[in-house]
């Protein structure tokens, strides 16, 4: 005895036919279909019987006898113009005053809305409220998905097909070509959240005021406009500057912030990550984990602001100023055996590689990152430039394949240490980065973003002499020592727990239809590099003859200046406690969120790029005037015709709705773009939400 619903039969049996009542053509008595010579007959609200059937294509007349009380078929007669087939006897049914149904005739149909129970469900939702709606709203489809799942038990595929049939006939935008995609999302959501047999919740009785439509629309528009004018933009969580307490990086940031009339609004994290990147360029290759000696502690750092003039350039200059007079940053010949860096900007792989043949440590500096990104987009040479930077981040080996035929120096470096310090604005980042094929570049980026837009009338250059001595007392040791760190048992447990949570989030993102690679890619490598810098300044220095070692300074200099190392390397062994691991994970969690929020939109063509830019900023702003969204997303470079088509495309996808002023609907300055959502769920690491910051103490 099979138990099925009419929708399940119609969807799983393409040759299904409806048996309509002879007395009432609108009443469906049964559904007949032939599959493997078996005719399935469904009696509305009466159960299911399977019977052998010789020729279902013949016009059939069906008479059924049912028990009103138990609702099960107990006797059946089938008449057909084909040779009669004796119906098998059904056993186990209770016969209580059988009632014979009138004759019925098979009617060919593939429309689910021919079934009264379906039609009634749709009409009930359309007619809900005091004012009957002409079309089925999208929320009505969501409601139907819940009902069909709970009452009929449809799976994702059957539910999607059911919703598509209804949407294309009863929804306002019935010509929409992406109904299958929208309905599949609804079906997936219903199947993920509901089970067959669960009670269907009654819809909330929203009391609609009996007011004119124009007045109601005006009220909705005014409400959306008020929210848009509040500029409710989703902001990135603050960078965890406190994890660097006890290191010169934090002290440097405080000094650079200034005080009194000289206090500025440049974010502390700009100074912290600026100095960390410069230090990594100078000596990051000398700080490695024991399990991977080639994993340096260098960074590709990008400072991102909403507008220009927020202090990115000062963060660059003041970070380099810490090393003034130490010989650690050069634009000429090398001063030391193991540490120190050449700094400058480059326009091609050839120029960068040729400089690496002379100097193994390079800090690429781009006050406007678009300079480098534009070069990445050049066919041939630009691709080589990008590929070289990608490989240099991972391997630290010099690839000379791009400069074959050039005269090379006799002593080529056996390893290289590549670092990037760049900055740009969000609009330029979105526009330029999205237009280029950056592949996995974002996975290697240390992205530091701010929404700060305040400036000051006076900006004083800080005195970093004290910071310089703190930094050189540790960095100077790396001319003679290699710092090798390993995890303690407690730190390993913390790392494993965090990594397990990452895998869950990555898998969930993939199930939600997103590509998690740019956000989560190489994030554990990033955390390891952060640990290296924490170890450099928080670990105890090596002890020789009972005394902590100091750099081999040259006396008589105005700045701390070390001697060039001679002889083999010494090893500075460091064990990483759980405290440092917690700190590094906080930096990693910030990076995950920053990459997700500021990931450049993808776009194979102009329309795809614009639609993704609209979607990106609608998500962040929630409520936003169309003119403001165009400014934020830097859409003014596109034609108004293209922009309007793209906005309509995003709206048709169901992700946003556009509220217009009923009194002046064509005035685009008054349009409000409202983010509706895509139904995706955001999952975070629970341990972070439960106060991870309180689990570590700062070093005095």
TORSEDO-378307 format. One record per residue (C-alpha): x, y, z; residue in one letter. Coordinates in steps of 0.05 Angstrom, whole numbers, padded with zeros to 5 digits, always signed. Example, Ala and Ser with C-alpha at 12.3 -4.5 7.8 and 13.67 -1.06 7.14 Angstrom:
BEGIN
+00246-00090+00156a/+00273-00021+00143s/
end
This chain:
BEGIN
+00000+00000+00000x/+00033+00065-00023x/+00019+00131+00009x/+00031+00191-00036x/+00004+00261-00047x/-00023+00286-00113x/+00036+00333-00122x/+00086+00277-00112x/+00050+00234-00164x/+00044+00289-00216x/+00117+00307-00208x/+00144+00236-00208x/+00099+00210-00264x/+00104+00253-00327x/+00047+00215-00360x/+00000+00229-00302x/-00072+00246-00317x/-00125+00276-00272x/-00191+00241-00263x/-00243+00295-00257x/-00313+00286-00228x/-00366+00277-00280x/-00415+00318-00241x/-00365+00373-00223x/-00307+00384-00272x/-00270+00423-00219x/-00267+00364-00171x/-00208+00318-00177x/-00227+00247-00159x/-00161+00213-00174x/-00095+00215-00210x/-00077+00159-00257x/-00008+00145-00285x/+00026+00086-00317x/+00096+00067-00296x/+00123-00004-00307x/+00052-00026-00325x/+00025-00004-00258x/-00031+00046-00253x/-00030+00088-00191x/-00097+00117-00170x/-00100+00170-00117x/-00166+00184-00083x/-00170+00254-00055x/-00164+00249+00020x/-00179+00174+00015x/-00111+00140+00008x/-00077+00103-00049x/-00087+00038-00086x/-00041+00006-00138x/-00071-00036-00194x/-00050-00072-00257x/-00078-00036-00316x/-00075-00059-00388x/-00080+00006-00428x/-00081+00070-00389x/-00085+00111-00453x/-00155+00087-00465x/-00212+00129-00438x/-00225+00101-00370x/-00285+00103-00324x/-00271+00092-00251x/-00319+00075-00196x/-00293+00072-00125x/-00325+00051-00061x/-00297+00081+00002x/-00310+00079+00076x/-00325+00149+00100x/-00300+00134+00169x/-00233+00101+00157x/-00220+00134+00091x/-00192+00072+00055x/-00214+00041-00011x/-00250-00024+00001x/-00278-00042-00067x/-00265-00018-00137x/-00291-00027-00207x/-00253-00006-00269x/-00285-00001-00337x/-00245+00012-00400x/-00250+00003-00475x/-00187-00039-00470x/-00192-00112-00450x/-00213-00117-00379x/-00162-00129-00325x/-00185-00160-00263x/-00168-00116-00204x/-00132-00152-00148x/-00169-00158-00083x/-00146-00113-00027x/-00141-00142+00041x/-00141-00113+00109x/-00192-00057+00097x/-00251-00046+00143x/-00317-00044+00107x/-00367+00002+00139x/-00427+00022+00098x/-00392+00029+00032x/-00411+00090-00009x/-00404+00087-00084x/-00372+00147-00118x/-00402+00171-00184x/-00369+00155-00250x/-00309+00198-00268x/-00271+00211-00332x/-00196+00217-00344x/-00176+00288-00364x/-00106+00302-00389x/-00072+00359-00351x/-00003+00379-00327x/-00025+00438-00285x/-00021+00429-00210x/-00071+00485-00201x/-00124+00439-00231x/-00123+00403-00165x/-00171+00438-00118x/-00127+00429-00056x/-00071+00465-00091x/-00115+00518-00120x/-00149+00530-00054x/-00082+00538-00018x/-00059+00590-00068x/-00125+00627-00068x/-00127+00627+00007x/-00059+00662+00011x/-00076+00711-00044x/-00141+00728-00009x/-00110+00736+00060x/-00121+00803+00094x/-00176+00853+00086x/-00157+00872+00015x/-00153+00814-00034x/-00089+00813-00073x/-00088+00803-00148x/-00024+00763-00149x/+00011+00714-00104x/+00067+00751-00067x/+00136+00722-00059x/+00122+00712+00015x/+00063+00670-00006x/+00110+00623-00043x/+00151+00616+00020x/+00087+00600+00058x/+00067+00548+00006x/+00136+00516+00011x/+00125+00506+00085x/+00056+00477+00075x/+00076+00429+00019x/+00136+00406+00060x/+00098+00394+00124x/+00034+00366+00095x/+00058+00331+00032x/+00130+00316+00051x/+00158+00338-00016x/+00233+00334-00025x/+00275+00392-00053x/+00267+00374-00126x/+00192+00361-00123x/+00180+00422-00081x/+00220+00466-00129x/+00180+00442-00189x/+00115+00452-00152x/+00133+00524-00133x/+00157+00540-00204x/+00090+00517-00233x/+00053+00562-00185x/+00100+00621-00190x/+00098+00623-00266x/+00022+00625-00265x/+00003+00665-00204x/+00060+00712-00185x/+00064+00782-00213x/+00132+00773-00246x/+00110+00709-00279x/+00156+00722-00337x/+00218+00721-00294x/+00270+00674-00322x/+00302+00657-00256x/+00242+00628-00220x/+00276+00559-00217x/+00335+00588-00179x/+00290+00627-00131x/+00243+00569-00120x/+00301+00521-00108x/+00327+00566-00052x/+00257+00567-00021x/+00251+00492-00028x/+00320+00480+00002x/+00303+00525+00061x/+00237+00489+00073x/+00269+00420+00071x/+00325+00442+00117x/+00278+00471+00169x/+00213+00431+00166x/+00194+00357+00168x/+00132+00321+00143x/+00078+00316+00195x/+00096+00380+00232x/+00040+00427+00247x/+00032+00485+00199x/+00037+00549+00237x/-00020+00597+00227x/+00001+00660+00191x/+00005+00722+00234x/-00058+00764+00229x/-00028+00829+00208x/-00080+00882+00217x/-00078+00923+00154x/-00107+00992+00160x/-00161+01007+00110x/-00124+01066+00079x/-00114+01085+00006x/-00058+01049-00029x/-00020+01113-00045x/-00021+01133+00028x/+00005+01065+00049x/+00060+01066-00003x/+00079+01136+00019x/+00085+01111+00091x/+00129+01053+00069x/+00173+01099+00028x/+00180+01150+00084x/+00200+01095+00133x/+00253+01068+00084x/+00279+01138+00070x/+00287+01152+00144x/+00328+01089+00154x/+00370+01105+00092x/+00385+01175+00118x/+00410+01144+00184x/+00463+01112+00141x/+00459+01044+00175x/+00520+01013+00145x/+00544+00946+00171x/+00613+00960+00199x/+00673+00914+00207x/+00689+00895+00278x/+00747+00936+00306x/+00817+00910+00295x/+00842+00876+00359x/+00898+00925+00373x/+00903+00900+00445x/+00934+00835+00423x/+00998+00873+00411x/+01004+00902+00481x/+01073+00888+00508x/+01105+00897+00439x/+01136+00959+00407x/+01082+00956+00353x/+01028+00977+00403x/+01072+01030+00436x/+01089+01057+00367x/+01016+01064+00349x/+01001+01102+00414x/+01059+01150+00401x/+01036+01161+00330x/+00964+01175+00352x/+00990+01236+00390x/+00957+01274+00447x/+00926+01341+00462x/+00921+01387+00402x/+00965+01339+00363x/+00921+01279+00371x/+00898+01251+00304x/+00846+01201+00281x/+00892+01155+00241x/+00872+01084+00262x/+00921+01051+00310x/+00918+00988+00267x/+00948+01026+00209x/+01011+01039+00249x/+01014+00970+00280x/+01008+00934+00213x/+01052+00984+00177x/+01110+00973+00225x/+01098+00898+00226x/+01102+00895+00150x/+01166+00937+00148x/+01197+00893+00202x/+01175+00830+00164x/+01209+00856+00101x/+01273+00869+00139x/+01277+00804+00178x/+01214+00762+00168x/+01253+00706+00135x/+01293+00698+00200x/+01229+00682+00239x/+01200+00614+00221x/+01163+00556+00253x/+01202+00494+00270x/+01155+00452+00227x/+01166+00495+00164x/+01232+00532+00160x/+01211+00565+00094x/+01149+00599+00123x/+01172+00670+00134x/+01137+00724+00176x/+01128+00774+00120x/+01063+00805+00096x/+01026+00834+00037x/+00989+00890+00074x/+00935+00934+00044x/+00907+00994+00082x/+00836+01009+00059x/+00796+01073+00072x/+00729+01100+00049x/+00761+01165+00025x/+00831+01192+00014x/+00870+01234+00062x/+00859+01191+00124x/+00932+01178+00140x/+00953+01118+00099x/+01015+01154+00074x/+01034+01176+00144x/+01028+01104+00167x/+01078+01084+00113x/+01128+01140+00126x/+01127+01136+00202x/+01134+01060+00200x/+01197+01067+00158x/+01221+01125+00203x/+01229+01076+00260x/+01289+01047+00222x/+01321+01114+00203x/+01396+01113+00212x/+01398+01038+00226x/+01417+01018+00156x/+01359+00968+00154x/+01322+01001+00097x/+01363+01015+00035x/+01356+01037-00036x/+01427+01019-00052x/+01475+00962-00035x/+01464+00913+00021x/+01493+00932+00089x/+01485+00866+00126x/+01493+00792+00115x/+01424+00768+00135x/+01375+00825+00148x/+01356+00892+00119x/+01311+00907+00059x/+01310+00946-00006x/+01246+00987-00014x/+01213+01017-00075x/+01157+01007-00125x/+01159+00963-00187x/+01122+00959-00253x/+01140+00890-00279x/+01163+00821-00259x/+01229+00832-00296x/+01246+00895-00256x/+01228+00861-00190x/+01266+00798-00204x/+01328+00835-00227x/+01328+00873-00161x/+01320+00807-00123x/+01384+00782-00156x/+01419+00840-00120x/+01380+00842-00055x/+01341+00782-00027x/+01295+00823+00018x/+01248+00873-00016x/+01192+00917+00009x/+01146+00937-00048x/+01112+01002-00030x/+01051+01030-00067x/+01019+01092-00038x/+00964+01078-00089x/+00956+01004-00098x/+00919+01013-00163x/+00988+01026-00194x/+01008+00954-00182x/+00939+00924-00196x/+00936+00959-00263x/+01002+00927-00280x/+00975+00859-00259x/+00921+00867-00312x/+00968+00876-00370x/+00966+00815-00415x/+01031+00777-00413x/+01078+00819-00370x/+01024+00836-00320x/+01004+00764-00310x/+01077+00746-00298x/+01082+00803-00247x/+01022+00776-00209x/+01044+00704-00214x/+01113+00721-00187x/+01083+00756-00126x/+01036+00697-00113x/+01093+00647-00115x/+01140+00690-00075x/+01090+00693-00017x/+01088+00617-00013x/+01157+00592-00032x/+01208+00646-00021x/+01248+00621-00080x/+01275+00663-00137x/+01244+00643-00204x/+01289+00666-00260x/+01247+00640-00318x/+01221+00710-00334x/+01289+00740-00347x/+01323+00686-00389x/+01380+00714-00430x/+01397+00770-00380x/+01465+00775-00349x/+01460+00750-00278x/+01507+00763-00219x/+01554+00708-00198x/+01524+00700-00128x/+01449+00692-00133x/+01409+00689-00068x/+01384+00620-00050x/+01320+00650-00021x/+01280+00715-00024x/+01235+00752+00024x/+01180+00791-00011x/+01135+00841+00024x/+01082+00891-00001x/+01055+00953+00034x/+00999+00986-00006x/+00938+01028+00004x/+00876+01051-00033x/+00803+01071-00024x/+00745+01022-00023x/+00716+01049-00088x/+00782+01042-00126x/+00793+00974-00096x/+00724+00951-00119x/+00731+00981-00188x/+00803+00962-00205x/+00811+00896-00168x/+00745+00870-00195x/+00764+00886-00266x/+00830+00848-00262x/+00841+00774-00254x/+00872+00772-00185x/+00862+00698-00177x/+00882+00680-00106x/+00916+00746-00089x/+00865+00762-00034x/+00883+00698+00002x/+00953+00726+00014x/+00931+00796+00034x/+00933+00826+00104x/+00873+00872+00094x/+00866+00928+00145x/+00804+00971+00134x/+00772+01031+00169x/+00710+01073+00162x/+00743+01132+00196x/+00735+01197+00156x/+00755+01250+00208x/+00817+01292+00198x/+00855+01343+00240x/+00883+01413+00224x/+00952+01396+00253x/+00990+01331+00242x/+01057+01326+00278x/+01110+01275+00261x/+01121+01231+00322x/+01186+01222+00360x/+01202+01148+00351x/+01271+01146+00381x/+01249+01105+00441x/+01210+01058+00396x/+01270+01050+00351x/+01313+01024+00408x/+01260+00974+00430x/+01253+00948+00360x/+01327+00942+00345x/+01342+00907+00411x/+01302+00848+00382x/+01307+00856+00306x/+01382+00867+00312x/+01391+00797+00342x/+01365+00767+00277x/+01429+00785+00240x/+01462+00729+00279x/+01403+00688+00303x/+01347+00651+00269x/+01284+00651+00312x/+01250+00582+00308x/+01185+00575+00345x/+01144+00513+00362x/+01076+00505+00393x/+01066+00484+00465x/+01016+00428+00478x/+00965+00479+00502x/+00975+00523+00441x/+00967+00463+00396x/+00899+00447+00428x/+00875+00518+00416x/+00898+00516+00344x/+00865+00449+00330x/+00799+00472+00360x/+00800+00535+00318x/+00819+00498+00255x/+00760+00450+00266x/+00713+00509+00270x/+00743+00537+00206x/+00728+00472+00169x/+00656+00474+00191x/+00648+00546+00168x/+00682+00531+00101x/+00636+00472+00089x/+00575+00513+00107x/+00596+00569+00061x/+00603+00519+00004x/+00534+00491+00019x/+00506+00562+00017x/+00533+00569-00053x/+00591+00614-00036x/+00664+00607-00054x/+00701+00607+00013x/+00771+00605-00016x/+00785+00680-00019x/+00760+00691+00052x/+00788+00630+00088x/+00846+00612+00041x/+00915+00610+00075x/+00885+00640+00139x/+00924+00591+00182x/+00988+00613+00147x/+00969+00685+00165x/+00961+00665+00238x/+01029+00631+00238x/+01061+00694+00212x/+01028+00735+00266x/+01054+00686+00318x/+01124+00698+00291x/+01121+00772+00307x/+01090+00760+00376x/+01147+00712+00390x/+01199+00763+00367x/+01178+00814+00421x/+01145+00772+00476x/+01194+00714+00480x/+01255+00714+00526x/+01319+00728+00488x/+01374+00675+00486x/+01421+00671+00547x/+01496+00664+00539x/+01541+00656+00600x/+01482+00672+00645x/+01467+00738+00610x/+01413+00755+00559x/+01444+00769+00492x/+01442+00837+00458x/+01453+00857+00385x/+01525+00869+00365x/+01519+00944+00362x/+01574+00991+00336x/+01590+01043+00388x/+01589+01117+00373x/+01529+01120+00327x/+01469+01166+00337x/+01423+01107+00320x/+01428+01033+00339x/+01472+01004+00284x/+01494+00931+00284x/+01557+00898+00257x/+01552+00852+00197x/+01547+00780+00220x/+01604+00730+00210x/+01603+00656+00217x/+01544+00607+00218x/+01475+00623+00244x/+01455+00614+00316x/+01386+00589+00335x/+01338+00625+00381x/+01288+00572+00403x/+01219+00595+00427x/+01159+00556+00452x/+01092+00589+00437x/+01043+00589+00496x/+00967+00586+00488x/+00965+00661+00504x/+01000+00679+00439x/+00957+00631+00400x/+00894+00664+00425x/+00921+00732+00405x/+00940+00708+00336x/+00871+00676+00325x/+00838+00742+00341x/+00878+00774+00286x/+00859+00716+00240x/+00785+00725+00256x/+00789+00799+00240x/+00822+00781+00174x/+00767+00732+00156x/+00714+00786+00167x/+00754+00839+00131x/+00764+00795+00070x/+00691+00777+00068x/+00667+00849+00074x/+00716+00879+00025x/+00723+00822-00024x/+00723+00854-00094x/+00659+00837-00132x/+00666+00789-00190x/+00644+00805-00260x/+00657+00772-00326x/+00627+00832-00362x/+00603+00902-00344x/+00533+00882-00325x/+00555+00826-00280x/+00605+00872-00246x/+00554+00927-00234x/+00501+00879-00207x/+00551+00850-00159x/+00573+00919-00136x/+00500+00937-00123x/+00490+00872-00084x/+00554+00883-00044x/+00535+00953-00021x/+00462+00937-00010x/+00484+00882+00038x/+00528+00931+00076x/+00480+00990+00077x/+00413+00952+00086x/+00376+01017+00070x/+00409+01065+00022x/+00390+01120-00026x/+00406+01100-00098x/+00449+01162-00108x/+00490+01145-00045x/+00498+01072-00066x/+00524+01095-00134x/+00574+01140-00100x/+00598+01087-00051x/+00605+01034-00104x/+00637+01083-00153x/+00584+01068-00205x/+00585+01138-00235x/+00633+01113-00288x/+00577+01071-00319x/+00519+01097-00360x/+00452+01111-00327x/+00419+01063-00376x/+00464+01006-00356x/+00457+01023-00282x/+00381+01022-00285x/+00380+00955-00321x/+00428+00925-00270x/+00388+00952-00211x/+00325+00921-00242x/+00363+00856-00251x/+00383+00853-00177x/+00312+00871-00157x/+00283+00816-00201x/+00329+00766-00167x/+00293+00781-00103x/+00354+00807-00066x/+00333+00880-00061x/+00271+00921-00069x/+00269+00993-00093x/+00223+01041-00057x/+00202+01101-00098x/+00167+01165-00077x/+00094+01155-00098x/+00089+01230-00112x/+00150+01229-00158x/+00167+01157-00177x/+00214+01176-00234x/+00259+01218-00190x/+00319+01172-00180x/+00348+01218-00127x/+00292+01195-00082x/+00298+01120-00096x/+00313+01077-00035x/+00348+01010-00045x/+00329+00961+00010x/+00366+00896+00021x/+00317+00838+00026x/+00368+00782+00033x/+00387+00717+00001x/+00367+00670+00058x/+00439+00652+00075x/+00457+00640+00147x/+00518+00671+00180x/+00558+00625+00225x/+00614+00648+00270x/+00661+00613+00316x/+00622+00606+00381x/+00685+00608+00424x/+00699+00678+00400x/+00630+00702+00418x/+00638+00675+00488x/+00693+00722+00507x/+00758+00695+00479x/+00792+00761+00491x/+00788+00751+00566x/+00826+00685+00561x/+00895+00717+00553x/+00933+00768+00593x/+00978+00821+00565x/+01052+00823+00581x/+01074+00881+00623x/
end
